Amino acid sequence: MTATQRIAGFAVGLAAVFGIAFGIGHAVGPWDHAPWAPTTETVVHQQHME
């Protein structure tokens, strides 16, 4: 088995794993069905000056 074949096999396997994970994620969907609302909180950072 040449290096090219090993790299190609790894790439095909990696693509298959990510494809399966994407398919499962798409089928299951998000767990939180609440609408997304941006937060309005602002954080004020104080500068430390010495």
N, C-alpha and C positions, 0 to 999 in steps of 0.2 A: 504494500500500500504506500503510495507516494504521499509526499507532504501536501500536494495539491488536492488529492482525494480526501485526505484527512480534514483539511480546512473546509472543503466543499461540504463534506458530511457534517461537520460541526455547524456550519452556516445553515444547512437544511434543517438540522435538529433544533437549532435555536429559533429559527423562523416558525417551525411547527409548534414549539412550546409557547411562544408568544402569540401565535394564531389561536391556539386552543384557549389560552388565558383570556384573550380578547373576546372570543366567542362566548365563554362562560360568563364573563363580566357583562357582556351585552345582553345575554339571556336573563341573568339575575337582576340586573339593573341596580340603581342606587338603593341603599337601605333606608335612607331618610327621605320620605316623600314630602316633607314640609317645604314650602317655597323658600328660596334663598333670599335672605334680607341682609343687606350690608349693614355693618355696625356704624353707628354715628359717634362712637367714642373717639375722643382725641387724647393723645398722650403727650404731655408736655415734659420734655427732657431738660433737666437743669445742667448747665455746663459747670464743670469743676475747674475753677481757676485758682492757680497758686502763683 
